[in-house]
């Protein structure tokens, strides 16, 4: 089967998802049409199956730009024509989702299109109400071009349905064998509350800082942000450490040192970083937003919160309760293996590819 993956956002979670998905389908021919972001790995080819072919989509941009978007559409049509004999077109992220579905419609390939948003644009909180409605309208228009809308979490699929767009979901997953790490008997000198990700508006670093600030006078409580980003300036509390960008091995080394994984995100698709924390047997304390809410069974593997006060209250409750932390962390690992493995994700995508093509 020949599968064309189109990703304007070829970095971060989308990149990690594509690496695992393609490596789990090595019997297929994969073609990746990609845009570049500032954190796109320089030597990305080595992460993919050896026969994968790459096409740089140079006109693709994140934000709406009519001139560039028209050029991106024309360029994408030319790329798809050059590939030929396409069985599946799998679109990743909102911009690729719109332009890709339009290109497929023009080429009469709409019956073999799958669109996975990885965090749908109309859920963004950093835009005006009018722009949000524009994104919502664009998603509705694109859905008329054909193809299957496949959300990466149940809560994201529910948001599509609320605005009248038919959607199914296949949970994001991770390769548990790749990320699973042995438990360690760490020193209790510090209680570490940590997160992983790009420091952006979506991740709400202001709230992270305010939560940390509450514990600033307790020297044994530390906060860790594994990552970097344009809003690092908001992480000013003296008990916060920001690691900068790390490779996978060092990221997991830092992740296994934490006692409690926290996310202050305003919106998500289904966060791979939280799944990685679950693979490290960490309890979860996640903001109550789309994507995050799919990962927490309240009181079983962690807790959700809406306000800083709720987050602080949960931290206070858990700081000295080693028994609960241990149990919550073990339950995180169990829930991950039951619902959010890459093996399960790949199986479901393969079944969908086969249902659209009739190829098994």
N, C-alpha and C positions, 0 to 999 in steps of 0.2 A: 504494500500500500504506500502511495506517495502522499505525504502530508506536508503542507506548506503552513508554517507558523509565521504570523505577522505580528511584530511587537515594536511599536514606536518607543515604548518604555522598556528598553532592553537593559535593565539594571535592577538592583534590589530584589524584592520578592518575586517579581515577574521573571527575572533572570534565573533565580534559584529554582522556581517552579519548572521552567523550560528545561533546565539542566537535568532535573530528576525525571521529568516526563519523557524526554527523548531517550535518556539512558535506560529507561524502563521499557522502551519500545524499539530496541535495537534491530528487530527484524523488519522494521519499516524504513522507507527512505524519507529522510527529513530534510526540508529546505527551510531556512530561517531568513526571513526578511526583517531587518532590524534597523532601528534608529539608534542614535547615540545619546547617552546622558553623561554627565560629568563623573559618575561612578560606574560607568560601564567598564568591566575589566579589559585591560589592554590585550591580553593573550587569551581571550575567551574561547577560541576554537578548541583548545585542549580539554575543555570541560564537557564537550559534546561527543556523541558517537563519531567514530573516525571518518565515516563516509558522509557526514552532514555537510550540506552545501549552504553557503551564506551569501546573501545579497544585501548590500548596504543601501538603505532607504534614506538617501541624503536629504530629501526635501521635507521629511516628517518633522513636525514640531509638536510640543505639548499643548500650547495654547491655540485658540482659534485664530487663524490668520488666513483670510480668504485667498490671497494670492499664493501663499506657500501651500495651502491645503489643495488648491487646484493642481499645482505642480506635483504635489505628493500623490494625488489621485492618478494623474497621467503617468507618473513614474511607476506606480504600483501596477497599473494595467500592463505596462510594457514588461515588467518583471514577470507577472503571471503568464503572459503570452510566451515569454522565453522559456519558462519552466515546462509547460505543456503536460498533458496526461495527468492532471491533478485529480486525486481522489478526494482529499479533504483539505479545506482551508480553515485553519484554526486561528482565530483573531484574539489577541491578548491586549487588554486595556481599552479605555473608551475611545481614544482617537483612532487607533487601529480598527476598533469595532465599527466606527462610522464609515471611514474611508474604505475599509476592506469590504464591508457589505455592499457599498455602492459600486466598487470596482467589480465585485463578483456578479452583481446584478447586470452590469453593462456587458460582461462576458458570458452571461447566461450560466453562471456557476453557483447560483444562489442556493440550490438544493443540497450542496455539500459543504455549507458554511456553519461553523460553530463559533460563537462569540463568548469569551470568558472575560468579564470586566476587571476582575482583581481590585475591586473598589470603585463602584460606579460614580461617575462624575457629579450627578445631581445630589449626592449625599455630602458633598464638600461643605464645610462650615466657614471656609475662608473667602466666600464669594457672596455677592448681594443676592437678595431674593429674586430679582429680575434675571440675573445670570443663571441662578439655579433653575429657574423655569425654562430658560433657553436650553440648558443642558438636558432637562427633562424632555422638552419638545424634540431635540435632536435624537435622543434615544428612541422616542416614539416613531419618528420618521424612519430612522435606520431599521427599526424592527419590521417596517413594511417592505424593506428590500429583500427579505427572506432570511433564512438561516435559523439556527437554534440558539436561543439565549441560555447560557449555562452559568449561573452564579456559582461562586466558590464557597458559599455558605447558605444555610437555610434562611437566615435573617436577611441576607442580601437579596435572595430570590423573592422574599416577601415584599421588599421595598419595590422591586420591579413590578410585582403584581398590583401593588397599591396604586401605581400610576397607569395601570391598564396594559402592561406589557407582559405577555406570556413568558414564563421562565421556569426552568427546572434548576436543580442544583446538584453539583458534585463537590463534596467537601475537598478543599485543599488537603494535601498530605505531605509528610516528609518520610524520607528513608530512615526508619528507626535504627537500622543497623549502622548507618553512617553517622548518625548523631548521638546514639545512645552512649552514655559514658558511665563508668563505674562510680558507685557512690564513694565519697571520701569522708574520712573522719577529720573534719576541719576544726581548726582552733575556734573556740567560742570567744576569742578576744573581741570580735566585732560581730554585730548582727547586720547583715548586708541586704539591702533592698535594691534590686536592680532591674534594668530594662535593656533592650537591644533595639537599635534602629536609627534611622536618619533623623536628625533633630530638626523637624519641620513643624509647621502650624498644625498639621494633622495629628501629630504625636503629642501636642499640648505640653510643651516643656515648661510653660508658666505654671501650670498646675503641679507638675512634678517638682518644681522648685519650691512652691509654697508648702507642699507636703513635707519635703526635706527640711525646710526652714523651721517647721514646728519641732523637729528633733535636734536642732542645731546645738543645743547645750548638753546633749547626751553623747559623750565622746565614743561610746561603744556602738552607736547606731550610725551606719554609713550608707550612702546612696551611690549607686554606680550606673552610669549611662555608657553602654558599649556602643560606640558609633560616633558620628560627627554630623555637622550640618550647619545651615545658614543661621539657625536660631540658637546656636550654642550660647550666645550672649545672655540668654535668659536664665541659664543654669549658674547662678551666682552664689547660692548658699554654700557656706564653707565646708559642709559635710558631703558635698557632691564631687565625685571623680568622673571625668569624661575621658574615655580611653583613646578617642580618635578611631579611624577605620582600622580594623584588624582582619587578618585572614581567618578562614573558617576554624582552623585549629586553635588559634589564640582566642577567638570569640567564644568557643566552647570552654576553653580553660577558664575564662573569666566568668562565664555563665554558671559553671559548676561551683563557684565560690559563693554564690549568693544564697540567701536563706529564703527569700520571698521574691517572686517575680511580679513586677507591677507594670501596668500599662495605663497611661492617662489619655489614650487616644480619643479623638473626637469622632472619627469614623475609620472603618477598616473594610477589607474584603473578608479575608480570614487570615489573621497574622501568622506568618511562618515563624516569626521569632518566638511567639508564645508556644507554638508547637515544639520548637527546639527546647524551650524551658521545660515543657512537659516531658520531653525525652530525657532530660536531666533530673527528673523526679522532683520538680519544684512546685510548691503550692502557688496558685495564681490569685492575684488581686487586680482585677481588670475593670476599667471604666465600662459603664453600661451603654455600649454603642453597638451598632451593626458589626457583625464579625466577632467581636469579643464575646458577646452573649452566647454564642454557640459553643464556647469552650469551657464554660464554668457550670458545674452542677453545684448550686449553692450549698455550702457547708460540707460538700463531699470532696472536692479538689481545690476549693478556694471560695472567693467571694467577689461580687461585683459592687460597684459604688457609683454614685452620681455626683457627690460633692467631696470637697477636700476633707470635710469633717467626717464623712463616712469612711473615707480611706484611712484617715488617721486613727479612727476608732478601731477599725479592723487590725491595723498594725499594732496598736497598743494591746489588743487582745491576744495577738499571736507571739509577741516578742519573747515572752518567757514560757511559752507553752510548747516545749519541744515535742511532746507526744503528738499534739495536733498537727504540728508542722510536718512531722514524719508521715503521719497517716494521710494528710492532704496531698503530700508529694507522691506517695505511692499510688494514690488514686488517680492523680494526674497521668501517671505512666500507664495505668490500666485503661483509662478513658482514651488516651492517645492510640493505644494499640487496638482498641475496639472500633474506633471511628475515623481516625485521621492519619492512617498510614498511606504512604505513596503507593504501596502495592494495591490497596483498595481503590485509590484514586485512578491508577492506571487501568485497572480491570474495568472500571465503570466507563472511562473514556474510550477504551478499546471497544466495548460493547456499543457505545454510541456511534463511533466511527463505522463499525460494521453494520449497524442498523441503517445508516445513511447511504452506504455504498453497496451493501449486499455482498461485500468481500469479507471472508472469514479466514 
